[in-house]
Amino acid sequence: MSGQQKPSNQELRTRKELLLAASRLLKQGRKPTMDDVAKEALVSRATAYRYFRSVDTLLLEAPIDAAMLNPEELFANNTSADAEARVDEAEAFVHRIMYQNEAQMRITLANSITQALEADSLPSRQNRRGPLIEAALAPARHRFRDEDYERLCGALALIFGPESMIVARDVIRIDEKTARQIKSWAVRALVRAALQSSEANAGS
């Protein structure tokens, strides 16, 4: 499938710049057009439409993107090296944002799925969870073998984000509090398992 080609760093930055530009214009109290956003982001109108099917899909995602703290902000006052606790804190933050913006997240997710089937290498979504997971694990990174670290980051990425919210709501039909409890248990168990694997294979 052509949509599986990995986007370049420049493509990821361009998409992010469009979201940031839209957020800046929304804060001015008006609904911008795609021309407005493109001009603010210093890209062409055609480029903007390559990344977002319509200005409405862009404006729908922009507030969610703005609500997501970057890793430095999230862990600004956290000096702990406890990998379990830090990952749990990061997931709790993402969980809260997802449920506070559930309607928008569902529409954004649907749009990204459709776009992913049509686009080549262009990113249909922002990878917000990856940097948060890496920042959460950073103080304890030296404790993980590379293999265990990569596997752990991948496993955690399956739990962070709107997909797990959809499963909780629509598939197993549990409320937000119960979903958070389950995910807290899961992310802590994954971190613990990865650490145990790294320790058991130390020096091998």
N, C-alpha and C positions, 0 to 999 in steps of 0.2 A: 504494500500500500504506500503510495507516494507521501501521504501525510505523516509517515513515521520517520522521515528524514529529520535529523536533529537540526534545530535552528541555530544560526550563528549568534555569537555574542552581540554583534551589531544589530541583528534583527530583534533580539530580546531588548536591547537598549532602546531601539526605535519604538517598540510597542509600549515600553514603560514611559518614554517621553510623551507619547500621545495621552496616556492616562494622567500623567502629571499636569499636562497642559489643560486637559479637560477639567481637572480639579481646580486649577487656578481660576479658570473662567467661571466655573460654577460658584465659586466663593464670591464672585463679583455680583451675584444675585440675578443672573440671566441665564437663559438656556442657549448655549452657543450652537452654531451650525458646524458641520464638518469642516467647512472652509475656515471658520474661526479657529478651530482646534488645530488644524494643519498649520495655519499661519503662526499660532502661538508656539507650536512644537518645532517650527522651522523645517517643515517637510511639505511636500506637494499634497494637494488634495487627493490625487491618485494613489499616493503612498498610504495615506490615512485609510482609504477605502480598501486597500490590500490587507490591512490588519484588522479592520472592523467593518462588518457588513453594512452597518448603518450608524448614524450618529447616536441613535437611541441605545444601541448595544454598548457603545463606548461610554455614554453618559450613565448607563446603568451600572457599569463596572467601576467607574472612576471613584465614587464614594467608598466602595468596599476597599479598593486599593489604598485610598487615603487613610482608612481606619486601621489598616495593618501596620503596626509598628515595625521598624526595621530591627534587626537583631541587636544593634548597639543600644537602641532605646529600650527594648524589652529587658535586657540584662544590665542596664546601666547601674543599678544599685544591688546587683546580685554578685557577690564575690565567691559564692559557694562553688566547690568542685564536685559536688554530688551530682553525677550524671543522671541518675534516676529522677531526682527532684527537679533538675533544670529542664529535662525533656518534658516532664509532667507539667511544669509551669508553662512551657511553650505551647503544649497541646491545649491546655486550659484556656489560654488566650485565643488561639485560633478557634476553638470550640465556641467561645462566647461570641466572636465576630460572626461565625457562620450562622448561629441561631438568631442573632439580632438582625441579620440581613437575609433570612431564609428565602423569602420570595424572590429577592433580587438574585441570590445565589443560584436558585433553581433555573431561572431564565438564563443567567450567564452561563451556567453549565450546559444547558441545552444548546445555546448558540455556539459554544466552543466545540461541542461534539459535531455539529453540522459543519462548521468551518474546517475542522480537522480533516474531514472527508474530502474537502475541496481544495485545500491549500497544498502547496508543495512543502517547502521548508519553513514557511512562516509560522511562528508560534501562535497557537490559538488560545493560549492561556499564559498567565504569568506564573513562574515558579516561585511562589512566596514561601512555601513550606520548607524547601531545601535549605536556604540560608538560615532559617530559624533552627532547624534540626542541627545543622553543623555548628551553629553558635552555641546551642545548648550542650553539645558534646565536646566543645573545644577544650575546656579545662582538663578533661579526662581523656583527650584524644590519644595520648601516649600509652594509655592502658589497653588499647585495642589493636589487634593485628589488622593490617589493611583489609584482609578478606572479611573479617568479622565487622569491621567498621562499615564497609560498603554494603554488606548485607543488612546491617542494622539500619542504616540510613534509608535503604529501600523499603524495608519493612515498616518503619515509622511513617514514611511518606504515604503508605496505604491507609493509615489511620488518621493522619492530619487532613483537614480539608472537608469540602462539602460532600464528597462521596460517602463518607461514613455517616454523615447526617441523614442522607437519603436512605441508607440502609436502616438506620435506627428508626426513622419515621415510617417508612413505607414497607419495609420488609419484615423486621422483627417487632415493629410497632411498640417502641418504648419511648418514654418521655425524655426530655432533655437532661434532667438530673441523673436518671438511670444510665443514659448513654454516656454521660461524662464519667460516671463511676466505672463503667466497664472499660472505657478508653484509658482511664488513669491506670487501672490494673494492667491493661494490655501493654501500654508503653513502658511501664516500669518492669514488667516481666521480660520484655524484649531487650531492654538495656542490660538487665541482670544476666540474661542468657548469653548475650554477646560478650560481656565481661568474663563470665565463667569459661566460655569457649577460648577466649584469648589467654586467660590465665592457665588453662589446662594445656594449651599448645605452646606456651612460652618456651622459646629456645629450640623449638622443633624445626 
